Amino acid sequence: MGLRLWSTLSRRLEELSPQDGEVKMYVCGPTVYDRFHIGNARPFIVFDALRRYLESRGLKVTYVQNITDIEDKIINRAREEGVPPSEVAARYTEEYFRDLELLGVKPPTHSPRATEYVEQMVEFIQKLLEKGVAYQAGGDVYFSVASFPEYGKLSGKVLEELEAGARIAVDEKKRDPLDFVLWKAAKPGEPKWPSPWGEGRPGWHTECVVMSMDLLGVPLDIHAGGSDLVFPHHENEIAQAESLFGEPFARIWLHNGLLTVSGERMGKSLGNFRYAREVVNEYGTEPVRYFYLSRAYRKPLDFSPAGLEEAKRALQGIYDFLWEAEVLPDQEGIPEGVADQLAALEEKFHARMEEDFDTAGAIGVLHELVA
C-alpha cells in the first residue's frame, strides 16, 4: 500500500513506511475528570478508523492511547466532591472506556496511566537535567526552551513572538517565559511522589513522551491528536524527546480539526457542549461515526442535529442497498459486467483512503455504488 498522510511537522503528504509491517501509533488520550463531550470524541473515532483501515490492509497496529489520571482539573474536581483525586480518576477512567465502546472504538493496544509511570518520568527528567536542557528552581524543574533551537518547528510559531506573548504572565522561577514545567513541587493536599528535587508530580508534557517511548520506542510512526494539542503540548514533547535522543520523535504528526457549534469551538468552559454518550443514545453509534468520517478529518466540523439526521438518512440508503445486494444475487444472479464495476470502485475507494485518509471521498465512492 502507498498510504500518504499530511504531517503537521513537514507540512506535506508523507508516505507511511512502517518497519516490519508494524505501525507504531500514539494518540493523546483524555484527562479523566469528567465524561468526554462529543467534540472530544472526534480524534477517538477518526484515529480508530485509521487504525482499522491499516489493519484491513494487513498491517499490525500497536495503538497506544494514554490516560492522564493526575492533573489540576482532577484535583479541582476532587476538592469540589470532597473525595481523593484517585477516586475521581478511577471513576472517569471507567466511564471513558464505556463511552469508547458506545462509539464503536476498539480498545487501544495499551492504555497507560500517568500515575503508573511516575518513577520513569523522574528518571527521564533527571536525564534532561544531566543533558543541560533543564534546570531546577526551588522544588520545580523546568525545560529550557532556549536549549532547543528548533522549538516552534511543529506549530510554525516564531520564538520571538512566543516570548513576547509569554511575558504577559511571567513566572519568576523561570529563566525564560517560554520554559515549561517538567516537575511541580508538591502543594498541600495534592498527590505527590518522591524525587531528587523533593516531593511533587510530573508535568503534563512529560507524561506522553515517557509513556510512548516505553511502549513504542523512538521514532513513532504516527503521533496523533486534536489540532488544539499542536502547541504547546506536542511542541513541548518534541523538544524533550529530541533534545535527549537527537533524532525525530515521530515520523508523521497527524492532527484532526476541532468540532464547532455555530462556528465557535465546542468546550466545557463555554458551556456549548453535549456529552458523547447523550448524542450516541439519541442518534446511534454508526450515524455519529458516519457524521465524522463523511468530512475531511483535518478541517473543522460544525456540530448540528441536522448534520446527524443527514448522516442517518445516508446510512439508511447504504443499509437498504446492502440488503438488496444480499438478496438479489440468489434470485437473479449477478448482472453481466457488475464484477468489473465493483473491482473498479474498490480500487477507487482505496485510492481515496490512501490519499491523506480521505474518508469523505471514500464514502462518496460508496454512494456511487448505491446510486
Secondary structure, DSSP 4 states (H G I P E B T S, - for coil): ---EEEETTTTEEEE---BTTEEEEEE---BSSS--BTTTHHHHHHHHHHHHHHHHTT-EEEEEE-BB-SSHHHHHHHHHHTS-HHHHHHHHHHHHHHHHHHTTPPPPSB--BGGGGHHHHHHHHHHHHHHTSEEEETTEEEE-GGG-TTTTTTTT--HHHHHHHHGGG--TT-SSTT-EEEEEEP-TTS--B--TT-SEEE-HHHHHHHHHHHHH-SSEEEEEEEGGGIIIIIHHHHHHHHHHHSS-SEEEEEEEPPEEETTEE--TTTT---BHHHHHHHH-HHHHHHHHHTS-TTS-EE--HHHHHHHHHHHHHHHHHHHHHHHHHHHH-PPTTHHHHHHHHHHHHHHHHTBT--HHHHHHHHHHHH-
